[in-house]
């Protein structure tokens, strides 16, 4: 009995589930239909194709409105007939204007849309404005040409009036006929600018004229009238800058220059006083009244300094002039001391040239004292000679060796054939001699009896300068001609006996004077180290030359007496030098 009750209960539980499934399907179908209906409704709300032909059929246009359109077409045709016979006149343009008005009235009263009529209105409007503006355009151009001619004759007032009239005509075109081809905003702006330019030009020329008058007064030292005239010029330029900005006549820089010139005028009297005192000082200096000249130069410096302080913007203000007057004052004050230094320097050279080294040492002491006094008491004097100061300091350092150096040099000199006034060192300058004169040794192949090497042309010249101080005579590098005169002819010379080459030297310089001398008595003119030459035909920025070949050259190359070039500051271990001394004054 328990089982028979269970079976009916299971069937009842499936009946509600089937009903629910059917209901869901029905809802889905209803929703789909609703969505499709919604899309259909939305398409009806969108833009629709309109058949304007059918639409126009429904419009009712009155006869009087159509008459406006027809009358406009008739007037345009009438205007076309006139153009076929002659050029349009102002009264003919009125026909076209009336046609345009009727066309516009027609469109205003037409209840629908007539695209053809709208296009026709645009064409009529463009055509009418082009024709209506023609006379104004020609009138404006003619006025501009007249203005240009008047301006060329400097009749600025009449030219300005013409430019203004031309501007008004162009302005009227731009305002009343804006779509015509004659409309030009840029031209109107240019014409207005030209009118302003011609208004400003007479003022500018007057300012220039006043400035020139002021310059004339300045040249005559008429400071009062110069100031008054220049003030007027400044006033006009200031007006131009304020009222006529953007014109060529407006110039901030010119105004500033005029103001600086005004300061110069106000300082002109002070400047003249400075010049007067300076001229007196120059005259005293020329006449040999050095103390009076020094006093006047100091007064000129004081007056110039005062001018600088009172008129800082003056073109006459100059701190350099103060320094110049002070320099001249000290030069005048130190004149006698300077002459004493010059006399002692000449005496020193004479004593050294005569090999009177003990007396020369006393003169060196006097020169040291006087030069020190000149430096301390008159530091700005132009009589301070830096080269002389360097020379005396050097000679003071080597004064104990002066006789020894002179003896050593003179013993090693020989006359140059066919050059009676010059003698040359028999050998290349040794490292021992170079060190004695210069206090240093730049050589890389070291040895006292070896030729100095790795010495630049500039350093060789410095050596010659110092040796000339010691000898009291001119000392320099030999010229190529002097070198070749000392060398002589090589036709029958056995070069191996005289020159160190790569074959005999193992590529390094040997001691000076070890080979046989040439017939003139000079050693090592060829080979060993190449020797710097005096640059007598070259600018200071050009390379220098050295001659003779060196220990790394083959004998064949040395025989050609090679001349090479190098920068004046270049150092090379195969380059040295010798020097020449002037034997006669």
Secondary structure, DSSP 8 states (H G I E B T S, - for coil): -HHHHHHHHHHHHHHHHHHHHHHHHHHHHHHHHHHHHHHHHHHHHS-----HHHHHHH----HHHHHHHHHHHHHHHHHHHHHHHS---HHHHHHHHHHHHHHHHHHHH-SS--HHHHHHHHHHHHHHHHHHHHHHHHHHHHHHHHHHHHHHTT-HHHHHHHHHHHHHHHHHHHHH-TTSTT--HHHHHHHHHHHHHHHHHHHHHHHHHHHHHHHHHHHTT-HHHHHHHHHHHHHHHHHHHHHSTTSTT--HHHHHHHHHHHHHHHTHHHHHHHHHHHHHHHHHHHTT-HHHHHHHHHHHHHHHHHHHHH-TT-TT--HHHHHHHHHHHHHHHTHHHHHHHHHHHHHHHHHHHTT-HHHHHHHHHHHHHHHHHHHHH-TT-TT--HHHHHHHHHHHHHGGGHHHHHHHHHHTEEEETTEEEEEEESS--BHHHHHHHHS----SS--TTBB--S--HHHHHHHHHHHHHHHTS-EEE--HHHHHHHH---TT--GGGT-B-HHHHTTS--BTT-S---TTS---SSBSSEEE---SSS-TTS-EEEES--TTS-HHHHHT--EEEE-TT---TTEE--EEEE---
